[in-house]
Structure formats: C-alpha cells, structure tokens
Amino acid sequence: MTAGKEVGVAFIGAGVAAEMHGRGLAATPGARLAGAFDPVAARAKHIASRFGGRVYQALDPLLADQEVEAVHILTPLAHHIPVALKAMQAGKHVLIEKPVATSVREIEKLQSAAKKYGRVCMPGHNYIYVPSLLRAKRLIQEKKLGQVAAFWILYNIAHTEKIAAHYGGVLHAVCTHHAYSLLFLLGRPVKVSAALSNVHYKTLKFEDQAAITCEMPDGAIAHLWCSFAVNDPTNDPWTVIYKVLGTRGGLTYSWNEVQFEDHGGPAWGLPCYEDGFRGEIDHFINRAIRRGEPPLSTLDDAANALRIIEAAERSAKTGKKQTMTS
Ligand SMILES: NC(=O)c1ccc[n+]([C@@H]2O[C@H](COP(=O)([O-])OP(=O)(O)OC[C@H]3O[C@@H](n4cnc5c(N)ncnc54)[C@H](O)[C@@H]3O)[C@@H](O)[C@H]2O)c1
C-alpha cells in the first residue's frame, strides 16, 4: 500500500450488517468502498448505490481486483471461515463479523493464514470501539475505580420470532458481544455458569434469554444478561447497559445516552451502535492496516469469547459450573 493512497475495501455479503459497515466506512478517512458481492445481486446493488463502488458478480473477480486491499466479511456465520481463508490467500486484509467462527480450531486456522500471508485478520468486535468503553478501559487499567468487584452487561430487546429466526439463539448470536466486552474490560474468567430459557418462542427451538455468571481470578463477578423476550420500558426500550463497580468508584454506559430518529433498522437511531462500527473500521484501516497495530480485540479474544460461550452452553446443559479451558 502506498502511503496516502486510499485503502480500497470490498464487502462480501450485503445484508443488514453491510448497511452499518457502509456507514462506518463512509466516515473513515483514507478508505473507500470499491464494491460489494452478494449472491442476491440486488443487495450488492443497493449497497453500491448507497455507498459507492461496483457490483461484483462473484467472489473470484472481487478477490482478483487489485483495487481491493481489504474485505469485510458480512456473510452468515457458515461462510465466514472459507471466505476469510480465500481472501487472505488472495492477499486481502480481513475484517470478519462476529461471531467469527463455530469452533476455536477454525479461529486457529485464521491465525495461521494471517501469519502465513502477512495479512491483518481482525474480528468485528464493534461494541468495544465506542469512546465511552475506551474510557472505561482506561479507568479500569489506571485503577481509578479501585479493585473491580462487580460487572454487568444488560441487553434487552423483544424480538418477534420472525426477526429472531434470522439470528439464532441469543447465547451465540448476542452474548458473543458480552464475552469479548468482558475480555476487553476485565480479562478472562476462571469459572462460568449459566442458565438459558425460552419465554416466548412458539416454533423456534432455541433460547430467547441467557444469563451467564463469570468468576474472575481476583474475585470479581461479571453478570452477562441477554433477552430477546422483553423490552425494558424503563430504558426506552432497547437496553444495552454496562456497569462496573469497584472499591473506589464505578462507571456506567448506556446505548440510550443519545438517540435520534432513524427507523432504517434495529438500533440505527442509537449512535453508540453506529459509533462502534465507525471506531472498529477506523481502527482496522488506519491503525491495523496502515500502522501495523494490533486490533483492540484480537482473534485470541474471539477464541476466548467462544470458550466463554461454550462453557456457558455446557453449564446450562449440565447445571454445573464450568472451568474455563485454554
Ligand atoms: N456486529 C454486529 O452488531 C452485527 C449486527 C448484525 C449482524 N452481524 C453479523 O454479520 C453477519 C451477517 O449478518 P446479517 O444480519 O447482515 O445477515 P443477512 O442475512 O442480512 O446478510 C448476509 C448476506 O450475506 C449473503 N451471503 C450469503 N452467502 C454469501 C457468500 N458466500 N458470499 C457473499 N455473500 C453471501 C446473503 O445473501 C445476505 O445478503 C453475521 O455474522 C452476523 O452475526 C453483526
């Protein structure tokens, strides 16, 4: 890459997440959308009409395009790994949506490929890239809160079965955000226990609620909560709240701290959500690719987030507390 030249980016997958990535990329200095590919061509066309670039008819011409230096993998989970491996082999840097993979082994394959081809492979852990959480991390690191004792992430949004069917169970689809956030802010737990329930689905066979308790090595306890069953009318109604309490202080952060009218899609009127994508994409382009800096949340974190989710799954199934595996 020549210094000063814009980084050409292509989107692989042009569904719901592509809109947020398009907005984030448009706000990122030094990058431009070269184009998008989606087997449903109308979706790629829509994204190109909104954010620029061309429509690729297939993955191979996209990967052969020398204007494309980096790709965002925005496909359903089942396609993440084969597409990411192919993209790195073709010399592209990769930003890959969460959850990155279905197994730790798959994440290790990405790590090997990134090393082999000298490419950046960064997980799309967007929630941590908002200014309030970057400040939270600094305050925790500087011990401004004293010794952290308690940590909460509350996430509540009622989804119909039709919408929920798009995502799958909340444990993997949503609590991955909780898990990488915990890793970013406090580190890795030693023990995990969890309960899952289905409050309102009639036909879907997976959980609409998850409660995970993580015990940290220093005695702190983290509570990770997600519900697709209920709104929180006290919080208007989409709730994403982080709270950290320590022996000398505490902090709280809410997605509802700013809102504006934007009915284009879920949470699009909550700039904290949009800021996460902006921060993530700016970091990917201007720090990880241009300066060789590591992501704030790495593939190791993606592997540990998956280990937390898998431990929670085992705990919910067996009723027993799980020790985190390495
Ligand atoms: N970080 C977040 O906050 C966030 C939010 C929503 C979705 N996501 C993640 O983004 C990814 C996509 O989710 P979505 O909600 O946009 O799904 P979606 O179904 O709306 O869009 C996925 C698109 O990928 C296309 N596609 C399927 N196979 C493909 C392939 N091999 N190559 C190219 N395109 C392909 C589909 O046609 C579809 O248009 C998932 O991993 C999801 O977990 C993350």
The ligand as a Tripos MOL2 file, in Angstrom:
@<TRIPOS>MOLECULE
LIG
   44    48     1     0     0
SMALL
NO_CHARGES

@<TRIPOS>ATOM
      1 N1        -21.6860   -6.6600   14.8740 N.am      1 LIG1
      2 C1        -22.9870   -6.5140   14.8880 C.2       1 LIG1
      3 O1        -23.5400   -5.7450   15.6630 O.2       1 LIG1
      4 C2        -23.7890   -7.3230   13.8980 C.ar      1 LIG1
      5 C3        -25.1040   -6.9980   13.5950 C.ar      1 LIG1
      6 C4        -25.7880   -7.7860   12.6590 C.ar      1 LIG1
      7 C5        -25.1570   -8.8660   12.0740 C.ar      1 LIG1
      8 N2        -23.8740   -9.1560   12.4260 N.ar      1 LIG1
      9 C6        -23.1530  -10.2990   11.8070 C.3       1 LIG1
     10 O2        -22.9710  -10.0020   10.4210 O.3       1 LIG1
     11 C7        -23.0490  -11.2040    9.6650 C.3       1 LIG1
     12 C8        -24.1600  -11.0350    8.6300 C.3       1 LIG1
     13 O3        -25.3790  -10.8160    9.3050 O.3       1 LIG1
     14 P1        -26.5850  -10.0200    8.6100 P.3       1 LIG1
     15 O4        -27.5390   -9.7210    9.7040 O.co2     1 LIG1
     16 O5        -26.0660   -8.9300    7.7570 O.co2     1 LIG1
     17 O6        -27.1720  -11.1890    7.7110 O.3       1 LIG1
     18 P2        -28.0250  -11.0070    6.3840 P.3       1 LIG1
     19 O7        -28.6690  -12.3260    6.1500 O.co2     1 LIG1
     20 O8        -28.8830   -9.7910    6.4670 O.co2     1 LIG1
     21 O9        -26.9230  -10.7410    5.2820 O.3       1 LIG1
     22 C9        -25.9880  -11.7010    4.9040 C.3       1 LIG1
     23 C10       -25.8090  -11.5810    3.4140 C.3       1 LIG1
     24 O10       -24.7670  -12.4590    3.0070 O.3       1 LIG1
     25 C11       -25.1220  -13.0100    1.7420 C.3       1 LIG1
     26 N3        -24.3190  -14.2080    1.5180 N.ar      1 LIG1
     27 C12       -24.5900  -15.4900    1.8680 C.ar      1 LIG1
     28 N4        -23.5600  -16.2820    1.4870 N.ar      1 LIG1
     29 C13       -22.6430  -15.4880    0.9010 C.ar      1 LIG1
     30 C14       -21.3640  -15.7260    0.3070 C.ar      1 LIG1
     31 N5        -20.8190  -16.9440    0.2690 N.pl3     1 LIG1
     32 N6        -20.6830  -14.6710   -0.2160 N.ar      1 LIG1
     33 C15       -21.2150  -13.4260   -0.1730 C.ar      1 LIG1
     34 N7        -22.4200  -13.1470    0.3840 N.ar      1 LIG1
     35 C16       -23.1000  -14.1620    0.9210 C.ar      1 LIG1
     36 C17       -26.6140  -13.2370    1.8400 C.3       1 LIG1
     37 O11       -27.2140  -13.3130    0.5540 O.3       1 LIG1
     38 C18       -27.0670  -11.9940    2.6120 C.3       1 LIG1
     39 O12       -27.4530  -10.9360    1.7680 O.3       1 LIG1
     40 C19       -23.3250  -12.3360   10.6580 C.3       1 LIG1
     41 O13       -22.1040  -12.9340   11.0050 O.3       1 LIG1
     42 C20       -23.9140  -11.6070   11.8610 C.3       1 LIG1
     43 O14       -23.6920  -12.2750   13.0930 O.3       1 LIG1
     44 C21       -23.1850   -8.4000   13.3050 C.ar      1 LIG1
@<TRIPOS>BOND
     1     1     2 1
     2     2     3 2
     3     2     4 1
     4     4     5 ar
     5     4    44 ar
     6     5     6 ar
     7     6     7 ar
     8     7     8 ar
     9     8     9 1
    10     8    44 ar
    11     9    10 1
    12     9    42 1
    13    10    11 1
    14    11    12 1
    15    11    40 1
    16    12    13 1
    17    13    14 1
    18    14    15 2
    19    14    16 1
    20    14    17 1
    21    17    18 1
    22    18    19 2
    23    18    20 1
    24    18    21 1
    25    21    22 1
    26    22    23 1
    27    23    24 1
    28    23    38 1
    29    24    25 1
    30    25    26 1
    31    25    36 1
    32    26    27 ar
    33    26    35 ar
    34    27    28 ar
    35    28    29 ar
    36    29    30 ar
    37    29    35 ar
    38    30    31 1
    39    30    32 ar
    40    32    33 ar
    41    33    34 ar
    42    34    35 ar
    43    36    37 1
    44    36    38 1
    45    38    39 1
    46    40    41 1
    47    40    42 1
    48    42    43 1
@<TRIPOS>SUBSTRUCTURE
     1 LIG1         1 GROUP 0 **** ****
